Amino acid sequence: MSEQEQLMDNLLNVDLEIIEYVRGLHEANWDSDSLKQKVGDLLKIRDEMVAKLMDST
């Protein structure tokens, strides 16, 4: 698997985690600071991964 393929696979996994935590927030009526923090952290990680992927093309 190339580095780009690995990054894309990792992006998919992060996206799935983000979806899972957003669903949890929705179930908690958007009132969970820990879930909000986790989503924020995952979005930062995702942004870094996208930037790395774009740099490698």
N, C-alpha and C positions, 0 to 999 in steps of 0.2 A: 504494500500500500504506500503510495507516495505521500509526501508531507501535506500536499493540498488535500488529498483524500482523507487523511487523518484529521486535518483541521475541520473539514466539512462534517465528518462523522462526529467530532467533538461538539461542533456547533449544533447539530441535531440533538445531541444529548442535553446540552444546556437549554435549548429551546423547550424540550420536553419537561425539564425541571421547572423552567419558568411557568409553563402552562399549569403544572401541578400546583405550584405555590399560589398562582393567581386564582385557581379554583378554590384553594383553601381560604384565600382572602374573601372570595365571593361568599363562601359558606359562612364565614365569620362576619358577614355584613360589612366588609372592608374595615374592620375594627381590630386588627391585630398588628401591632407595631413590629413584632418579631418577623411575621410573614412579609410585611412591607420591606423590612431591612434585607431579608433574604432575597426578595425579588430585585431590589436595588443592587445588591452584590452580584447576583447572577447577570444582570444587565450590563454591569461594568465588565465582567469577565467576557461576556459575549461581544461587547464592543471591541475589546482588546483582541479577541480571536478574529473578528472580521477584519480589523486593521492589519493583522499579521497575514491573513489570507490575501488581502488586497496587495500587500507588499510583495508577496511571493509570486504574483502573476506577472 
